[in-house]
Amino acid sequence: MKTILSISMAIALAASAFAAGGPNQKFTCDMKTYVPFDATTTVTVECPDPAAAKWLGSHLAEWFGAYAPTVKAAAATSAALPEGDEAYAATTDADGVKISANTLAGVRWASYTLRQLVIAKRGTFKTEGYIVPKLSITDRPHLGFRAVHLCWFPEVRPAQIERAIRLAALLKFNYAIIEPWGMYGSEKHPWWHWPNPTMTKAEVSRLVAIGKDLGITLIPQLNAYGHATSARGCTQKHAMLDLQPEYEPLFEPGGWNWCISNPETQRVLRELIAEMHENFGNPPFFHLGCDEADPQTCPECVKTPNDVLVCRHITGLAEFVKSRGARAMIWHDMLLERGDPRWKGFVHHGTKLTATLADTLPKDVIICDWQYSYGDMKETRKDWPTMGYFKEKGFPVAGCPWMNANAMKPMADYIAKIGGFGFIETTWHHLRGADWQKMYMSAAYAAWGSPVSHGVSFQRSLRMVGHDMKIADYLDTGHLNYQVPPGWWVDNN
């Protein structure tokens, strides 16, 4: 295996899928030998799905214009592929390019790998064609469910959400959970957002269609218990009650929780779930949130033991989601008792009562266990006992890191070892700057089972999706809106 560590190799290791040393990859590459990748090139697609060659042809034309290679379909697969529907093999040499896969998904991942390796021909003023290194790749993902979690804040430009979705697909994530922080323009309940929301139903439908084409399924999230403010707690904002106090009965005093004993709350939540689920194209999952909730305090809620009330609430909503043909997902922390010595050093926000939900919730609810290495954001460990606990309880469990890059590969390995459900990279309010790069790149490598490698690859990939979007606004380039804060230059010169 040739591994020449250079700028070219940094580009080659762009998206996790074929870094040397991963358990599911074979990668040989001669970085000194480049072959044409242009209109003189034929890409042979070996895939039983007849849609694969058509999809590839249309996207090569989109990406490379007049220099796009010709695509030829071949139903039989000659390459020895690893197991799994997402596995693929790809070779490039003087005779052309060959992609082998069992499904369209595998062809997509192969094409994204090659796209990140292709560069413009050298020695010209403007692009006059493309070249790609001579190589051979066989690859499959480490985990089947690979997601990013994106927050649509009022301060987030819609183009940034689209770029985040497109970039996640290019880095071979296959799901994106979209959490609207008071920005979803519900038609059923138009009071449930800040004024002038940018997450309109038309925009959601457009993004869902883009995701479907690119191989990434969008999953809606609604905070159905805590975080009912649709705003960060540190801001003291409330997307509904700050401007529309008449809806106070739907929330606990203070507004952080929904008032879950109120039948009107139950009606509203089900109607919002149904509306969002349909708007997102009825995906196979729906995230109900349920993290960091406070104990119920309203005079009606306290009439019922908290564990009974909360379990009835979450179970009822999970069953409603199931009735729509989807599976419910929830954050884990209310299911672990705060102060339980077993969870020292791990995220656990529940009470003795809410921790009993780990025994009473339906076992098809997917537990999203977020462990952020609080106190040591450079922590490296090999086991994640809270995830093992939920797995032993019979739940499908997903590991959810945040900004600790050192934890991502071990966490993905642990989830794979215990037969867990998958991997969700959370981004919260850090979908910007170097944090965005670190989170996306490290998580992508982890989910595909490869050691982390950084280089110029993130900026090239981000630029690619900007080209796909026809970005023309300065604010929507790079990973920060501004190079210096607005007004800084005037104030300091």
N, C-alpha and C positions, 0 to 999 in steps of 0.2 A: 504494500500500500504506500503510495507516494503522498507525503504530507509536507509540502514546501510552504513554510509559514511566511507569507508575503502579503502585500496589499491584495494581490489577486486572490490569494487563499482566503483572506478575510472576507472578500466579496463572496467567494465560493461557499463559505460557511454561513451564508446569510440567514437562513430561516430555520435552523434546528434540524432539518430533516435528514441531513447526511453528513454531519460532523463525524470525523474519524473517531471510533471508539464506542459508538452507541451499540446496544445489544442487538438491534434489528437492522443495522445498516452495513452495506458493503460499498465502499467508495474508493475508486482509483481515479486519479486525475493527473494529467501531464500539463502543468501550468505553463510550460514553455511551448506547447504546440496548440495552436488555435485552428479551427476549421470554420468554413463559411456557415452562417446562419442567416440566409437571405433568400431572395427569390430563386436562386439557383439550387436551393436545398430542398430535399424531400423529407418530410417527417412522416414516417410510417407508424400508424397507431394500431397496435394489436389489442383489441378489446371486443368482447362479444356484444357490448352495448352499441348499437348502430349510431346512437346520439353522440358518442364520444368524439368521433372524428369531425362531425359537424360542429360540435361545440368548440373544439380546438381550432378548426379552420377560421371560425368567426372571430375568435379572440386573438389569434396570431395576426389577423388583419387589423384588428383594433390596436394592438400593441406596436406593430412594426410597419403598418401602412403598406406602401408600395414594395417594401423589402421583405414582406412576409413570406415564409417558406410555403411550399405546396404541401397539403396534407393528403395522405393516402391511407385508406382504411384496410385493415386485414383482420378478419374475425378470429383466426387462430392465434394463440399466444405461444411464442417460441421460447420466451425467457422463463427460467425457474423463479417463480415469485414466492415471497414469504406468505404465510397464512394471513387471511383477513381481506375484507372487501376494499380496504384503503391502500393495500400494498401496490407498489409499482416498481418498474425497472426502466432505466433509460440509458442509452448509449449515444455518444456523438463521435463521429470519425469522418474521414474523407468521403465515405460513401453516403453520408447523410445522418439523420437522427432517427432513432427508434424508441418508441414508448410502448411499454407492455403493461397492461393492468386488467383486472377482472371486472372493474366497474368504471363508470364515469368519474367517481370520486378519485380513484387512483390516477386517472389521466389528468385530472385537475392538479393534483399535488405534484405530479411529474412536471407539468408545464410551468408551475410556479417556481419549482427548483431551477429549471432551465432558464426561465426568464431572469432570475436573479444572477445567473452566471453570464448571460449574454451582454456583451459590450459593443459599442460602435467601433467600426473599423478605424484603425489608426492612420495618421498622416494626412488627413483631409481637413478643410476649413469647416464644412458641415458634414453631417452624417450622410454617408454614401453606401451604407450597408452595415451588417452586423457580423460578429464572430463569436464563437463559443469555444472554451477549452475542450480538448479531447478528453473524454471521461466515460466512466461506467458507474452507474449507481443502482443499487437495489435497496429498497427502503420500505418500512411500514411504521405506523405510529406505536408508541409505547402504551398509550391509553386511548380507548375508543371515544370517550367524551372529553373534549378539550375546549374550554370556554374562556372567554374574557367577560368581565362584568363591567358595564359602562354606565355612568351616571349622567343624566341629561339635566344639568343645572341651568338656571336662567342665564348664567354667565357663559355657558358653553355655546359656541357658534355651531349651528347645524352642520356646517361643512366639517367641523372637527369630529362630530359623531360619525358622519359618513366615512371620513378618512380612517377613523379608528376601526370601523367595521371592515372596510376594504383591506386595511393593513393586516388585521387579524386573519382574514382569509388567505392573504398572500403568505403569511407565516404559518399557515396550515392549521389554525384553529377551526373547529367545525360548528361552534355555537357562540353566540353573543347574547348575554343577558342584559336587557335594557331597562334601567330603573329611572322612571320619570320623577324628578324632584319638583313637583308642582308644575310640570311643563306639558302634561298630556292633555290635549284639547278634547275632553270627553263631550260628546253630543248628548248623551243620556243625562249626565250631571255636569253641566257647564260651569258650576261653581267650584269644581274640584281642581283648580289650578290657579296659578298667578295670571294676571291680565296678559293678554296677547301671547299665549303659549306658542312656541315654535315647533313643538312635537305634535303637529296636526295629524289627523287621521290620513290625509293624503300623503304627507311626508312619511309616515310609518309604512303605508302600503308600498311606496316607492322604494324605501330601504329594504323592506322584506323581499321585494322582487330582485333587487340587486344582490342581496345575500343569497337567495336561492340560486341565482345564476352562478355565483362565485363559489358555492358549496358551503356556506355558513348560514345556519338556521338561527333566526332571531327569536329570543324567548322574552316575553314580557314579565316584569316584576311589579307587584303592588304590595306595599307595606301594609299588611292586613292586621297588624297588632300594634307593636311599637313603631316609632318613627312616623306616626300618623300626621305629623306636622308638614311632611314633604319638604323639610328644610333641616339643615344641620342644627343640632341642639345648641351648639355654642353661639349661634346667631340670635337666638330667641325669636326667630321668625316663625310664622305659621301661614302656610299658603292659603288656607281657607279662613281661619278665624281672625287674622289681622284685618282683613277687609270685609268679611262677611260674618259677623258675630252671631247671626241668627241660626247658624248651623252648630252651635255649641252643644246641643243634646247628643250629637253623634260622637262626641269625644269625651274622654275623661277630663275632670277639672285640671286645667293646665295645658291640655291638648296633646300631650305626647303619645298617649294611647287612644285607640278607638274605644268607645264605650261598647264593649262586646255583649253586654246584657240587653242592649236596646235592639228590638226587632227591626227598627228602621235602619240601624247600622248594618245588620245582617243583609237586609234587602239591598242596600246601596252597594255593599262590597260584592255581592254576587252579580249585580248588574254591571259594575265596573269590570269585574273579572271577565264576564261574558263579552263585553264590548271590546276589551283589549285583546282577549284571546282571538276573537274573530278578526279584528283589525290586523293582528300579527299573522294571519293565515292559518289559524288553528294548529299551532306547533305542538309537538308531543309533550312539552313541559310548560309549567307555569310556576313562577317563583312567588311565594307568598310572604317573603321577608321573615318577620317574627323574631327579630333580634332586639336586644337591649331594651326590652319593655320594662316598665315600672309596675309594681303591684297595683291592682285595681283599687280605687278609692271612692268611687261614686256610691251613693246610698243604695242603688239597685244592685250594682255588681257585688258589693260586699255581702249581700245576702246569701251568696253561693260560695262555697270553698273555692279558692283561687285555682287550684289544680283542676277541679271539675269544670269550672267555667272556661278556663283556657283550653283544656283538652277538647271540650265540646265545640269550642269555637274553631280551633285548628282542624279538628277531625271533620267537622261539617264542611268547611271550605275545601279541604282536601278531597272529600267525597264529591263536592260540586265540581271541582276541577276534573275529577275522574269521570264524572257523568258527561263531560265534554270531550272525552277521549284522550285526556292528557294526564300527566303525573305531576303531583305537587312537589315543590322543592321548598325547604325552609332553612334558615340559618340555625346553627346548632346550639348557641350559647345558653338559651333559656332551659335547655335539657340537662345542664350540668350545674350542680349546686355550688354556689359561691362559698368558699371555705372548705370544701371537700379536699382532704389532703392528697387524694389520688390525682387531682388536677392542678397541683401547685406548679406554677410556671406556665400554665396554659390558660386560654380564654375560657372563662366560665362565669356566667352572669345570672344563673337561675337561683331559685330558692329551693328549700327541701321539697316543697309542694310541686313546683314546676318541673323539678328533676324527675318526678315520677312519670312524666309524660314519655320518657324513654321506654317505659313498660306498657303504655296504653295507646300511644299513637299507632295508626295503621302502618304496617311494615313496608308498604310501598311508597311511603313518603321519603323523598331523597333528602338526606341530611347533609347540608353544606357546612362543613366544619372549618371555620376560619381561624387560623392560627398564624399570628403576625410576628412572633418572636419579640413581643413587647419587653423592653428592658435590655435587649441584646439583638439589635437589628442585623448583626453579622453572625448570628448563631448558626451553627451547623450541627445537625443531629441525624440519627438514622431511624428513629422510631417516633411514632405519633400516637401515644396511647389513647387519646380521646377518639381518634378515628377508629382504632382497633376496638374500642368499647362499643361504638355504634354498630360496627360490623358484626360483633358478637351478639348484639341485641337483635340482629336480623335486618337492619336497615341498609339500603344502598347508601354509601357515604362517598362524598367528594371532598378532596383536599383543596383548601382555598388559601393560598398565600397572598401576600401583598407586596411589600417592597424589599424584603430580605431575599436577595438573589441566592445567597448561600443555602437557603432552606428549600428552594424550589425543586432541584433535582432529587435530593433525598426524599422529599415529600411525595413526588411523583413515583419514585421507586417503591416507597412504602405502600402507596395505594395499589400499585400493580402487584406487589407481593401478597397483600391480603385479599386480592380480588375485589377491590373497591370499585366504585361507580365511575369516577373520573376526576377531573382537575379543573378548577375555576380560578383564573388569575383575576383578582380584584384590583381596581384602579382608583376608585373613589374620586377625590378631588385632586389627584396627582397625575391626571392624564395630560401631561405637559412636560416639556423639558427633558432633562436627563433621566428623571424618574420614569417617564413614559418609555424611553428606550430600554432602561434596565428591566422594567417589569415585562414588557412584551418579549424582548429577546430571551431573557432568562427563562421565562415561562414556556416559550415556544420550544426551546431546546429541551426543557424538562419533560414536556408532554410527548415529545418524540423520542425521548430516551437518550439524548446526547449530552456530552459535557458542554458547558457554556463556552462560547467563543464570541468575542466582541470585535468590532472593527468598523469599517465605513458602511457596513451592510444596512443598518437601520435607515440612514439618511437616503441611500439609494432606493430602498424599498418604499419609504415615505414619498419620495419624489415620483416613483412610478405610479402610485395610486393618485397622486395629485395630477399627473398627466391624464390618467384615465377619467378623472372628474373634470378635466379642462379648467383647472383652477387658474384664476386670473387675478385674485385679490391678494395683495401682500400679506394680509393678516392670516390667510389660510395656507401659507407656506411654512416650511420648517416645523419644529415642534414647540415653538413659542409664537404667540401673536406678535410680540414686540421684541426688538433687540435691546431696547432700553425702555423703562416705564414711560407712559405718556406724560409729557410735560417735563421730563427729567432734563432734556437738553436745554430747554429754555430757562429752567430754574437754576441751572448750574453753569451757565455760560453767559 
